Amino acid sequence: MSILEQEIIQKFQLLDKEAQQRVLSQLNDSTQDDFDFQGWLARVNELQAEVYATQGKDTSIDVVGILRDIREDED
C-alpha cells in the first residue's frame, strides 16, 4: 500500500460515520463503469457500414476540418 493510500485511510478514519458514508458513496459513484463498450462498438460499426454504403470504402473524413468548422461556429 502506498503512503498516499495509508494517509487517505487515516484521514477517512477521522471522519464521523455520516461523512464516511458520503465519502464512500462518492467513491462508489466515481468508480462505476457505466460505459457500454460493446454497444458503442456496435454503433460505430453500424455507422461505418452506412458511410461505406453511401460513400464507398475509399472515402476519408476530414475530422480536423470538421472540428475547425465547429470552432468557427462557436466564435
C-alpha positions as CSV (number, residue, x, y, z in Angstrom):
1,M,0.0,0.0,0.0
2,S,1.4,3.4,-0.9
3,I,1.9,6.3,1.5
4,L,-0.9,8.2,-0.1
5,E,-3.3,5.3,0.4
6,Q,-2.3,5.0,4.0
7,E,-2.9,8.7,4.5
8,I,-6.3,8.5,2.9
9,I,-7.3,5.7,5.2
10,Q,-6.0,7.5,8.2
11,K,-8.0,10.6,7.3
12,F,-11.0,8.6,6.5
13,Q,-11.0,7.0,9.9
14,L,-11.0,10.5,11.5
15,L,-14.4,11.3,9.9
16,D,-17.7,10.7,11.6
17,K,-20.0,7.9,10.3
18,E,-22.1,10.3,8.2
19,A,-19.1,11.8,6.5
20,Q,-17.6,8.3,5.9
21,Q,-20.9,7.3,4.2
22,R,-20.8,10.4,2.0
23,V,-17.1,9.7,1.0
24,L,-17.9,6.0,0.3
25,S,-20.8,7.0,-1.8
26,Q,-18.7,9.5,-3.8
27,L,-16.0,6.9,-4.3
28,N,-18.5,4.3,-5.4
29,D,-20.0,6.7,-7.9
30,S,-16.7,7.7,-9.3
31,T,-15.5,4.1,-9.8
32,Q,-18.6,2.8,-11.6
33,D,-18.0,1.8,-15.2
34,D,-21.3,2.7,-16.9
35,F,-19.7,2.7,-20.4
36,D,-21.2,0.1,-22.6
37,F,-18.2,-0.7,-24.8
38,Q,-20.0,-3.5,-26.8
39,G,-23.0,-1.3,-27.5
40,W,-20.7,1.6,-28.5
41,L,-18.7,-0.6,-30.8
42,A,-21.8,-2.0,-32.4
43,R,-23.0,1.6,-33.1
44,V,-19.6,2.5,-34.6
45,N,-19.7,-0.5,-36.9
46,E,-23.2,0.4,-38.0
47,L,-22.2,3.9,-38.7
48,Q,-19.1,2.7,-40.6
49,A,-21.3,0.4,-42.7
50,E,-23.6,3.3,-43.5
51,V,-20.8,5.5,-44.6
52,Y,-19.2,2.8,-46.7
53,A,-22.6,2.0,-48.3
54,T,-23.2,5.7,-49.3
55,Q,-19.7,6.9,-49.9
56,G,-17.6,3.9,-50.7
57,K,-14.8,2.3,-48.8
58,D,-12.2,4.7,-50.1
59,T,-13.8,7.7,-48.5
60,S,-11.9,9.7,-46.0
61,I,-13.4,12.1,-43.5
62,D,-11.5,15.3,-42.6
63,V,-12.1,15.2,-38.8
64,V,-9.7,18.2,-38.2
65,G,-11.7,20.2,-40.8
66,I,-15.0,19.3,-39.0
67,L,-13.5,20.4,-35.7
68,R,-12.4,23.7,-37.2
69,D,-15.9,24.3,-38.6
70,I,-17.4,23.6,-35.1
71,R,-15.0,26.0,-33.5
72,E,-15.7,28.7,-36.1
73,D,-19.4,28.3,-35.4
74,E,-18.8,28.8,-31.7
75,D,-17.0,32.1,-32.2
